[in-house]
Amino acid sequence: MGWGMGWGWHWLGMFVFWLIPLVVVIALVAVAVKHLFSGGTRANTGPREDRSRALEVLEERYARGEINREEYIEKRDDLKRR
Protein backbone atom coordinates (compact mmCIF):
# COMPACT_ATOMS: atom_id res chain seq x y z
CA MET A 1 0.00 0.00 0.00
CA GLY A 2 1.24 3.45 -0.88
CA TRP A 3 0.70 6.77 0.79
CA GLY A 4 -2.92 7.53 1.49
CA MET A 5 -4.10 4.06 0.69
CA GLY A 6 -6.72 2.84 3.12
CA TRP A 7 -7.73 6.31 4.34
CA GLY A 8 -10.61 6.68 1.92
CA TRP A 9 -13.16 9.21 3.23
CA HIS A 10 -11.92 9.02 6.80
CA TRP A 11 -10.55 12.58 6.64
CA LEU A 12 -14.08 13.93 6.01
CA GLY A 13 -15.37 12.26 9.17
CA MET A 14 -12.53 13.76 11.20
CA PHE A 15 -13.22 17.20 9.73
CA VAL A 16 -16.92 17.05 10.66
CA PHE A 17 -16.07 15.61 14.09
CA TRP A 18 -14.04 18.75 14.95
CA LEU A 19 -16.14 21.25 13.01
CA ILE A 20 -19.42 20.66 14.87
CA PRO A 21 -18.08 21.33 18.39
CA LEU A 22 -16.22 24.39 17.09
CA VAL A 23 -19.42 25.84 15.61
CA VAL A 24 -21.32 25.14 18.84
CA VAL A 25 -18.68 26.93 20.95
CA ILE A 26 -18.65 29.94 18.61
CA ALA A 27 -22.46 30.15 18.74
CA LEU A 28 -22.47 30.00 22.57
CA VAL A 29 -19.87 32.77 22.78
CA ALA A 30 -21.87 34.91 20.34
CA VAL A 31 -25.07 34.46 22.38
CA ALA A 32 -23.26 35.29 25.62
CA VAL A 33 -21.71 38.45 24.16
CA LYS A 34 -25.06 39.56 22.73
CA HIS A 35 -26.77 38.98 26.07
CA LEU A 36 -24.13 40.90 28.00
CA PHE A 37 -24.00 43.92 25.70
CA SER A 38 -27.63 44.26 24.66
CA GLY A 39 -31.02 43.87 26.33
CA GLY A 40 -29.75 41.75 29.21
CA THR A 41 -28.49 44.73 31.19
CA ARG A 42 -31.14 47.24 30.15
CA ALA A 43 -34.04 45.01 31.10
CA ASN A 44 -33.15 45.30 34.80
CA THR A 45 -33.08 49.11 34.87
CA GLY A 46 -36.51 49.82 33.35
CA PRO A 47 -38.82 49.09 36.29
CA ARG A 48 -36.48 50.83 38.72
CA GLU A 49 -36.53 54.00 36.60
CA ASP A 50 -40.33 53.82 36.37
CA ARG A 51 -40.56 53.44 40.14
CA SER A 52 -38.33 56.45 40.83
CA ARG A 53 -40.32 58.54 38.34
CA ALA A 54 -43.54 57.49 40.05
CA LEU A 55 -42.09 58.58 43.41
CA GLU A 56 -41.14 61.95 41.90
CA VAL A 57 -44.69 62.48 40.64
CA LEU A 58 -46.07 61.46 44.03
CA GLU A 59 -43.79 63.92 45.81
CA GLU A 60 -44.85 66.69 43.43
CA ARG A 61 -48.52 65.97 44.06
CA TYR A 62 -47.92 66.05 47.82
CA ALA A 63 -45.97 69.30 47.56
CA ARG A 64 -48.78 70.94 45.57
CA GLY A 65 -51.30 69.81 48.18
CA GLU A 66 -53.21 67.49 45.83
CA ILE A 67 -52.96 64.62 48.32
CA ASN A 68 -52.74 64.60 52.10
CA ARG A 69 -49.96 63.12 54.24
CA GLU A 70 -51.69 59.79 54.91
CA GLU A 71 -52.36 59.26 51.22
CA TYR A 72 -48.77 60.19 50.36
CA ILE A 73 -47.30 57.73 52.90
CA GLU A 74 -49.62 54.93 51.80
CA LYS A 75 -48.80 55.38 48.10
CA ARG A 76 -45.07 55.80 48.79
CA ASP A 77 -44.99 52.56 50.76
CA ASP A 78 -46.88 50.78 47.98
CA LEU A 79 -44.37 51.99 45.38
CA LYS A 80 -41.36 51.00 47.48
CA ARG A 81 -42.70 47.46 48.00
CA ARG A 82 -42.80 46.75 44.26
Buried (B, 14 or more C-beta within 10 A) or exposed (E): EEEEEEEEEEEEEEEEEEEEEEEEEEEEEEEEEEEEEEEEEEEEEEEEEEEEEBBEEBEEBBEEEEBEEEEBEEBBEEBEEE
